[in-house]
Amino acid sequence: MIQLPELVAGGLAAGTLCALALGGSLVRTRRRNAALRAEVVELRAQLDGAEGAFITEIEHLAARRMPAAAAQLAHPHLRVPGPARQHTPGTPTGIALECVLTALREELTAQRVRIDAAAQAGLRGATREIQAALYRLQDALRGLQQRYDEPELAQTLFALDHENEQSLRRAQVAAVVCGAWVGLAREGSHVVDAVTGGQARLAGYHRVQVHNHLEPGTALVSHAVEPVAIIVAELLDNALRHSAPDTDVVVNLEHVHHGVCVTVDDAGLGMTQDERARAQRLVAGSDPVLLTDLGDPPRMGLAAVGQLTRQFDLHVDVTSPSPYGGVRAVLRVDSHLLARIDPGERPPSASAPRSTREHAARERVAGREQPVRETDARETAGQGTAVRATALRDTAVHGTAVHGTAVDETGASEAAPTEPPAPDAPAAPAAPAGDAVDAAADPGGSGPGGAEHARAGAPAPGRQEPVTPAGLPQRRRRTRAPEPGTPPSQPAARRPEEAAAALAALQYGTAAARTPKRASTPDPHRTDDEGGAAR
């Protein structure tokens, strides 16, 4: 039987143990609660920091990254800033922000293309009307050039025609950049005519030296003539604009393996590496061109070249520097765009530079024909000596020698020994100074020598020679002068071809007179005229 004190002691011990256990549990709970509170505070601080960082990234995106991304579409060299925090790229937030920029670029590009297409359509319609008006003005000016050949008026008409041609070129380039057709359909033409036609459309055409090294008859197919002329004109315009006015622009036409190359070299400022790369992208025509990409005011020359190279399968390269310190531009026309024209039936224009190969061929032919010519000359000289000897014998027999001149079988006068006239022969009257006397006096008055008088232009026997009031022989004319009181005959109407030839000669003379002479050795193949055959 358990005693009461023991029970009390056991109960007290059990209560103490329970109190200790409860106290320990309470302490652990308090510690856990404290840790949870600290964790909650930390998480709340992290959440506040993440929210602040996200707001900062959004503000940075709106304030700097999105404007830079929009400007980069027009200026690819600009750099778009990255996220505000370094650890953001690659995180879900960074990926989401990049998706926003990508969508912004796509939408802006679509809107720019739509707006630019509308602007190009409007400009294309305006240039079409301008081109039509300029073509009508060009036809009117050419009609006036054929109608009038008064020098001062002709010079004014040529100046107006040249100004009209430059305006037409600018309108044509703007239309080509906007996707319009080149505006003209020409027949097949010589390559050199297309090059000089492009040269004639520029204000400084007299600074261009064209060296033609092509085979005579090298031509372009009909649909490539006008594009080649436009491209050459734009390449020459860039060369003239970016070089000093006292320097020349050299153009060389060469045969290559794949066709024909037109090389334009200038001694201008040149281009940096970035400028050359941008120019090559434009002339290659691989990327679509927007008007907003061409600057303010827009520079459309190289963009038009790129449009034409893409449409007509031409090739232009501007990546090489010129040996003169400027820029070298090379236009390559492949063989499928070339044709052959017989230069005998359709020669190049008179203003186009002659081919150096043609000159060399002429020299070779002249070298082969020189021995033949010398042989023919010796034979002709021998025959002429025999004829003159016969004529001298005839004159000695028939007495037709006058003042030491003998007449041969062809009617030409040759020097002969002077024989003194017979004592009873009348002296021939002296001719006035400066007159060409066609007949010789016949002392005999008749006989077999009359035939030689007729061949020498002397009056027939029995016909009296006309004399002046002073008694001197009068010069005889092939056409009789009109009688006094007779109305003058009206000149025949000049054909357009004759008027054009006369005006071309006048223009060539005036251009040659205006061109300053250079101290350097003249180039035999250089041309300073307008060369507008392919206009």
Order of alpha helices (4+ residues) and beta strands (2+ residues): alpha-alpha-alpha-alpha-beta-alpha-beta-beta-alpha-beta-beta-alpha-alpha-beta-beta-beta-alpha-beta-beta-alpha-alpha
